Amino acid sequence: MSDRAVFTLRGRNPDVLSCIANLSNDEVFTPPELANRMLDTLAEAWAASNGGASIWADRKVRFLDPCTKSGVFLREITSRLIRGLEKEIPDLQARVDHILTKQVYGIAITRLTSLLARRSLYCSKFANGEHSVARSFGSEAGNIWFERTEHDWQGEKCSFCGANRRDYDRGPSAETHAYAFTHAHDIKVGLARYFGGQMQFDVVIGNPPYQLGQSGGDAVGGFAMPIYHKFVQAAKGVGPRYIVMVTPSRWFAGGRGLDEFRSEMLADARIRTLVDFPDARDAFPGTQIKGGVSYVLWDAGWSGPCTVSTVRAGNDVSSMKRRLDAYDVMIRQNEAIPILEKVLGASRQERCASICKSVSPIQPFSIRTNFRGAPSGDGMVKPVRIIGNGGSTYLERSEIPRNDGWIDKWKVLVGSAYGAGDEYPHQIYNVPIIAEPGTACTETYLVIKSLESREEAGRLATYLRTRFVRFLVSLRKNTQHLYSDRFLFVPDLPMDRNWSDEALYTKYELSPEEVAFIASMIRPMSQDDE
């Protein structure tokens, strides 16, 4: 077949690794386009730190994918090395053998993905088989390792990943999802066992599993427990020069059990690059991951500001060098930084506190969402109207567990959860509700503030409906749930007037471009909106 014919066929036939279906919502295959973008970021950092040299022309660099699924990272790395090492190792077979046996390594997350990755890399499920493009392996696995790993049960939880025993103590017939890379007391000792000797990996790159499903516990029903951060932490333990990993972006400002990880990431000056996809479909077409995804490039030799880039619809829409530890959360929009600085600067000067101090915790009256009281207060000594998801019911005042003092005040309520799509502008939360004295609410709502008069409550509700306030909340909210800390950037302004967006923009001296950016992120909310 001629070279022209081969080129024609390649143009007509899609890459098989861009067509395969995901194993599950938390084990998402990486598209080749995203893998290559991450490799480009790596190559740029390497060149900047090595006098312009190409990482793909260095025969000594070792790469590890500790959570390989389709094998796309290893395949694309190998393709680049084959081109980059052509002059140093002219013989193609010798070059391929060197790369596959000495430079690229993977740890599969399941038996199935180990076979898939070997086919992607070696063109055979057996690295030493007759159809393998490698000729120097003595084992079927080659450098893509997989063995069944068991959880370390300490009572009902795994000491490594926190998996629930009732869900993952499954016996030998099912996958354990105890990933070897995150289930080792010393990952360097583990790597030596997996690959037959001590070695130094220069680059750790991959797309780790995102979460484990859990049942029981304190939550009603099940919940998902993130695990991707454990792969990032384990990767640092390998001692590489670079780490490049893609993860959900929920760690920016939320995520179950991610507070320590977020603090660790924001304080780590070795994060050289962060590329954010607010709409995950821009990175993983056809896959919806709430809160978007991002990847970081961690550089052991870097200590400085991080280049934060935002990608929308395939285009880099903004890029800024900034320190990640300026706030306790990761502010994902670069354009938001000067706006936030103006607001916080004015608040410091005016000694204006944050409104979050007045926002209730979840379950403001310790009444669950599924509570259903009496249809009326007839016959009750002190009936209290309970505002809930299904409307209003009544409960005897003495039966309300806490915050009795709020019952007799005016209150402004906001729904504790609001789901939004990935397309902007967003609403951020539901329309505020003014609750009169003699009322309480279920955990469906948060109490933003209790007030003495209907007039103050009305003004606060108007304030909360502004794009300005909802924009500040959005900087700390990338999931559907609303907590008091989401309001930390919102000034607790005096409710002695009706605050409009125009008045707030003037007060904080926002430029027309900053006003336009807020409008692009937050949609209007009228008093009658649902």
C-alpha positions in Angstrom: 0.0 0.0 0.0 1.4 3.4 -0.9 2.1 6.2 1.6 -0.6 8.3 0.0 -3.2 5.5 0.4 -2.3 5.1 4.1 -2.6 8.8 4.6 -6.0 8.8 2.9 -7.3 6.0 5.1 -6.0 7.8 8.2 -7.9 10.8 7.2 -11.1 8.8 6.8 -10.9 6.6 9.8 -11.3 8.1 13.3 -8.9 7.2 16.1 -10.3 4.3 17.9 -9.4 5.8 21.2 -11.7 8.8 20.5 -14.6 6.5 19.9 -14.7 4.0 22.8 -17.3 4.4 25.4 -16.4 5.3 29.0 -16.4 2.5 31.5 -18.4 4.6 34.0 -19.0 8.2 35.0 -15.9 8.2 37.2 -13.6 6.2 34.9 -13.5 8.5 31.9 -11.3 7.7 28.9 -9.1 10.5 27.8 -9.6 11.8 24.3 -6.4 11.9 22.2 -6.9 15.6 21.7 -6.8 16.3 25.4 -3.8 14.0 26.0 -1.9 15.8 23.3 -2.7 19.2 24.7 -1.4 18.0 28.1 1.8 16.7 26.4 2.2 20.0 24.6 2.1 21.8 28.0 4.7 19.4 29.4 7.0 19.9 26.4 6.8 23.7 26.7 7.7 23.5 30.4 10.6 21.1 29.7 11.9 23.3 27.0 11.7 26.5 29.1 13.7 24.8 31.9 16.2 23.0 29.6 17.5 25.7 27.3 14.9 25.0 24.6 15.6 21.2 24.4 12.9 18.8 23.3 11.8 16.3 25.9 11.0 13.9 23.0 14.6 13.9 21.9 15.9 12.6 25.3 16.3 8.9 25.5 16.7 8.9 29.3 13.4 10.4 30.3 11.0 8.0 31.9 7.2 8.4 31.9 4.6 6.8 34.1 0.9 6.7 33.8 -0.2 5.4 37.2 -3.9 5.0 36.2 -3.8 3.9 32.6 -7.1 3.0 31.0 -7.0 3.2 27.2 -3.3 3.7 27.1 -3.7 7.0 25.2 -1.0 8.9 27.1 1.6 6.1 26.7 0.7 5.7 23.0 1.0 9.5 22.2 4.2 9.7 24.2 5.7 6.8 22.3 4.7 8.4 19.0 6.4 11.6 19.9 9.6 9.8 21.1 9.7 7.8 17.9 9.9 11.0 15.9 12.1 12.8 18.4 14.8 10.1 18.8 15.1 9.3 15.1 18.5 10.9 14.7 19.9 9.4 17.9 18.5 5.9 17.2 18.1 5.6 13.4 17.0 2.0 13.3 13.2 2.0 13.8 12.9 -1.3 15.5 15.8 -0.6 17.9 14.2 2.8 18.6 10.8 1.3 19.3 12.3 -1.4 21.6 14.2 1.2 23.5 11.2 3.5 24.0 8.8 0.7 25.0 11.2 -1.1 27.3 13.1 1.8 28.9 10.9 4.9 28.8 7.1 4.3 29.0 5.4 2.6 31.9 1.8 2.2 33.1 -0.2 0.9 36.0 -3.6 -0.2 34.8 -6.7 0.3 37.0 -8.5 -2.9 36.1 -7.7 -6.1 34.2 -9.8 -5.0 31.3 -7.9 -1.7 30.9 -4.6 -3.4 31.2 -5.4 -5.4 28.1 -6.8 -2.4 26.3 -3.7 -0.3 27.1 -1.4 -3.1 26.0 -3.2 -3.3 22.7 -2.9 0.5 22.3 0.8 0.6 23.1 2.1 -2.8 21.8 -0.6 -3.5 19.2 -1.1 -6.8 21.1 -2.5 -7.8 24.4 0.7 -9.7 25.0 3.8 -7.5 25.0 6.0 -10.5 24.1 3.5 -11.9 21.5 4.1 -12.4 17.8 2.0 -9.4 16.9 3.7 -7.0 19.4 5.6 -4.1 17.9 8.2 -4.7 20.7 10.8 -7.4 20.4 12.6 -7.3 23.7 10.0 -8.1 26.4 10.2 -11.4 28.3 6.7 -11.1 29.9 3.2 -10.8 28.6 2.6 -7.6 30.6 5.6 -5.7 29.3 5.7 -2.3 31.2 1.9 -2.1 31.7 1.4 -3.7 35.1 -1.7 -4.9 36.7 -2.4 -7.2 39.7 -5.5 -7.4 41.8 -5.1 -5.2 44.8 -7.1 -5.5 48.0 -8.4 -2.8 50.3 -6.8 -2.5 53.7 -9.9 -2.8 55.9 -9.6 -1.1 59.2 -13.1 -1.7 60.6 -15.6 -0.7 58.0 -13.2 1.6 56.0 -10.1 1.2 53.8 -7.2 2.9 55.5 -5.8 4.0 52.1 -8.9 5.3 50.2 -11.7 5.3 52.7 -13.9 3.0 50.7 -16.8 1.5 52.6 -16.4 -2.2 53.3 -20.1 -3.0 52.6 -19.6 -1.7 49.1 -16.2 -2.9 48.1 -15.5 -6.1 50.0 -16.8 -8.0 47.0 -14.9 -11.3 46.9 -12.7 -12.5 44.0 -15.4 -12.3 41.3 -15.6 -8.5 41.0 -13.2 -5.6 40.6 -12.0 -4.2 44.0 -11.3 -0.7 42.7 -8.4 -0.7 45.2 -6.0 1.1 42.9 -2.4 -0.1 43.4 -0.9 3.4 43.0 -2.9 4.7 46.0 -2.8 1.6 48.1 0.9 1.4 48.9 2.6 2.4 52.2 5.7 3.5 50.1 5.0 4.0 46.4 8.6 3.9 45.5 8.9 0.4 47.0 5.7 -0.5 45.1 7.1 0.7 41.8 10.3 -1.3 42.3 8.2 -4.4 42.8 5.9 -3.7 39.9 8.7 -3.1 37.4 11.5 -5.2 38.7 13.9 -2.7 40.2 14.5 0.8 41.5 14.0 3.5 38.9 13.4 7.2 38.7 10.4 8.5 36.9 10.8 11.9 35.4 7.1 12.5 34.4 3.9 11.2 36.0 0.9 11.8 33.8 -2.6 10.6 33.7 -6.4 10.9 34.2 -7.2 9.1 37.5 -10.5 7.6 38.5 -12.6 10.4 40.0 -14.8 8.8 42.7 -16.1 5.8 44.6 -19.7 5.3 45.1 -20.6 4.8 48.8 -23.8 3.7 50.6 -25.0 4.1 54.1 -23.1 6.5 56.4 -24.7 9.7 57.7 -26.1 10.6 54.3 -29.6 9.8 53.2 -29.0 7.2 50.5 -25.6 6.9 48.8 -23.0 9.5 48.0 -19.8 9.7 45.9 -16.5 10.0 47.5 -13.7 11.7 45.5 -10.4 9.7 45.1 -8.7 11.6 42.3 -6.8 13.8 44.8 -5.1 10.7 46.3 -3.5 10.0 42.9 -2.1 13.5 42.8 -0.7 13.1 46.3 0.8 9.7 45.5 2.3 11.1 42.3 4.3 13.6 44.4 5.6 10.7 46.4 7.2 9.2 43.3 9.6 12.2 43.3 9.3 13.1 39.6 10.3 16.3 37.9 6.9 16.8 36.4 3.3 15.8 37.2 0.5 16.4 34.7 -2.9 15.2 35.8 -6.5 16.0 34.7 -9.1 16.0 37.5 -12.6 17.4 38.1 -12.4 21.0 39.1 -14.6 20.6 42.2 -11.6 20.9 44.4 -11.4 24.6 43.5 -14.0 25.5 46.0 -15.8 22.5 47.3 -15.9 18.7 47.2 -16.5 16.2 49.9 -13.4 15.7 52.0 -11.2 18.0 49.8 -10.5 20.9 52.1 -7.0 19.6 53.0 -6.2 18.8 49.4 -7.4 22.3 48.3 -5.2 24.0 50.9 -2.3 21.8 49.8 -2.7 22.6 46.2 -3.2 26.4 46.6 -0.1 26.6 48.8 2.1 24.6 46.4 4.1 27.0 44.4 5.4 24.2 42.2 2.1 24.2 40.2 3.4 25.9 37.1 0.3 25.7 34.9 -3.4 25.2 35.4 -5.7 24.8 32.4 -9.4 24.9 33.2 -12.4 23.7 31.2 -15.5 25.1 32.9 -17.6 23.0 30.5 -16.2 19.5 30.8 -17.5 18.7 27.3 -14.8 20.9 25.9 -12.3 18.4 27.2 -14.4 15.2 27.1 -16.9 15.5 24.3 -20.2 13.9 25.1 -19.4 13.6 28.8 -21.0 15.8 31.5 -18.9 16.3 34.6 -20.5 18.9 36.9 -18.2 21.7 37.8 -15.9 21.1 34.8 -12.5 19.6 34.6 -8.9 20.9 34.6 -5.4 19.8 34.5 -2.3 21.0 36.3 1.4 20.8 35.4 3.4 20.5 38.6 7.1 21.3 38.2 9.5 20.2 41.0 11.9 23.0 40.0 9.3 25.8 39.8 8.5 28.3 42.5 6.5 31.2 41.2 3.2 32.3 39.9 1.0 29.9 38.1 -0.3 30.4 34.6 -4.0 29.9 34.8 -5.8 29.5 31.5 -9.5 29.0 30.7 -10.7 27.1 27.7 -14.2 27.5 26.2 -15.4 25.9 23.0 -11.8 24.9 22.1 -10.4 28.4 22.5 -8.2 29.8 25.2 -10.3 32.7 26.3 -8.1 34.0 29.1 -4.7 33.5 30.6 -3.1 35.1 33.6 0.0 34.5 35.8 -1.1 34.6 39.5 -0.4 33.1 42.8 -3.0 30.4 43.8 -2.8 31.1 47.5 -4.2 34.6 47.4 -7.6 33.2 48.6 -8.8 30.1 50.4 -10.5 28.9 47.2 -9.3 28.7 43.6 -10.8 31.6 41.7 -11.3 30.0 38.3 -12.1 33.1 36.2 -9.1 35.4 35.7 -11.4 38.3 34.8 -12.9 38.0 38.3 -9.7 38.8 40.2 -9.6 42.6 39.7 -13.4 42.8 40.5 -12.9 40.8 43.7 -9.9 42.8 44.7 -11.9 46.0 44.4 -14.7 44.6 46.6 -12.5 43.1 49.2 -10.3 46.3 49.3 -13.3 48.5 49.9 -14.7 46.1 52.6 -11.3 46.3 54.4 -11.3 50.1 54.2 -14.9 50.4 55.4 -14.5 47.6 57.9 -17.5 46.0 56.3 -17.9 42.3 57.5 -19.0 39.5 55.2 -22.6 38.5 55.2 -21.6 34.9 55.6 -21.4 35.5 59.3 -25.2 35.8 59.4 -26.0 32.9 57.1 -27.3 29.8 58.8 -25.7 26.4 58.7 -27.5 23.7 56.8 -30.6 22.6 58.7 -31.2 26.0 60.2 -34.0 24.7 62.4 -32.9 21.1 62.3 -35.9 20.1 60.3 -35.2 17.6 57.5 -36.2 18.1 53.9 -38.7 15.2 53.9 -40.6 16.7 56.9 -44.3 16.9 56.5 -46.2 18.6 59.3 -49.9 19.2 59.9 -51.9 20.9 57.1 -53.0 23.6 59.5 -52.1 25.0 62.9 -55.6 24.3 64.3 -55.5 22.8 67.8 -51.8 23.8 68.3 -50.7 25.9 71.3 -48.1 27.8 69.3 -48.3 26.8 65.7 -45.3 27.6 63.4 -45.6 27.6 59.6 -42.8 25.4 58.2 -41.7 26.4 54.7 -40.5 23.4 52.8 -40.0 21.9 49.4 -43.6 20.8 49.0 -45.2 24.0 50.4 -46.1 24.9 53.9 -47.1 22.7 56.8 -47.4 23.4 60.6 -45.5 22.3 63.6 -45.8 23.0 67.3 -43.2 25.5 68.3 -41.9 23.4 71.2 -41.0 20.7 68.7 -38.6 22.9 66.7 -35.1 21.8 67.8 -33.1 25.0 67.5 -32.9 28.7 66.6 -36.2 29.4 68.3 -35.3 33.1 68.4 -35.5 33.4 64.6 -39.1 32.3 64.5 -40.4 35.7 65.6 -38.3 37.7 63.1 -38.5 38.5 59.5 -36.2 36.2 57.5 -34.8 35.9 54.0 -34.5 32.3 52.7 -32.5 30.9 49.8 -32.7 27.4 48.5 -29.8 25.3 49.7 -29.3 23.7 46.3 -29.6 24.9 42.8 -28.4 22.9 39.8 -27.3 24.7 36.7 -26.0 23.6 33.3 -22.5 24.2 32.0 -23.5 27.1 29.8 -23.4 30.7 30.9 -24.9 32.9 32.1 -26.0 31.1 35.3 -28.5 32.0 38.0 -26.4 30.6 40.9 -29.4 30.2 43.4 -33.1 30.3 43.5 -35.1 33.5 44.1 -34.9 34.6 47.7 -38.0 34.1 49.8 -39.2 36.6 52.5 -40.5 34.7 55.5 -42.6 36.6 58.0 -42.5 36.2 61.8 -44.1 32.9 63.0 -42.3 30.8 60.4 -39.4 28.4 60.1 -38.1 26.2 57.3 -36.7 22.8 56.5 -33.2 22.2 55.4 -34.3 22.8 51.8 -33.4 26.5 52.6 -30.8 28.5 54.3 -31.6 31.5 56.4 -29.5 34.3 55.0 -30.4 36.7 57.8 -33.0 37.4 60.4 -34.3 41.0 60.5 -36.5 43.2 62.5 -38.7 44.6 59.8 -40.4 43.7 56.5 -38.7 46.7 54.9 -35.2 45.4 55.7 -36.1 41.9 54.6 -37.3 43.3 51.3 -34.2 45.2 50.7 -32.0 42.2 51.6 -34.0 40.1 49.1 -33.4 42.8 46.4 -29.7 42.8 47.3 -29.5 39.0 46.9 -31.2 39.2 43.5 -28.5 41.4 42.1 -26.0 40.1 39.6 -23.3 41.6 41.7 -24.0 39.4 44.8 -24.7 36.3 42.8 -21.4 36.8 40.9 -19.5 37.0 44.2 -21.2 33.8 45.4 -20.4 32.1 42.1 -16.7 32.5 42.8 -17.0 30.1 45.7 -19.7 27.8 44.3 -19.0 25.2 41.6 -21.5 22.6 42.7 -25.2 22.8 43.3 -25.0 23.0 47.0 -25.1 26.3 48.9 -23.4 26.8 52.3 -22.7 29.8 54.4 -19.0 30.0 53.3 -20.2 30.5 49.7 -21.2 34.1 50.8 -17.8 34.9 52.2 -17.0 37.5 49.5 -20.4 39.2 49.8 -20.2 42.5 51.9 -22.8 42.8 54.6 -24.0 46.2 53.5 -26.5 48.2 55.6 -30.1 47.6 54.4 -30.9 51.3 54.7 -31.6 51.5 51.0 -32.5 49.4 48.0 -29.2 48.2 46.4 -29.3 47.8 42.7 -26.6 46.5 40.4 -26.0 50.0 39.1 -25.5 51.4 42.6 -23.2 48.5 43.5 -21.1 48.9 40.3 -20.7 52.6 41.1 -19.9 52.0 44.7 -17.1 49.6 43.9 -15.9 51.5 40.8 -16.3 48.7 38.3 -15.3 49.4 34.8 -17.6 48.9 31.8 -15.6 45.8 30.9 -16.0 44.4 34.4 -19.7 45.0 34.4 -20.0 43.3 31.0 -18.1 40.3 32.3 -20.5 39.9 35.3 -23.4 40.1 32.8 -21.8 37.4 30.7 -21.6 35.1 33.8 -24.8 35.9 35.7 -28.3 36.2 34.2 -30.8 38.7 35.5 -33.2 37.7 38.2 -36.5 39.5 38.6 -38.7 39.4 41.6 -41.1 37.1 39.8 -38.4 34.6 38.5 -38.8 31.0 39.4 
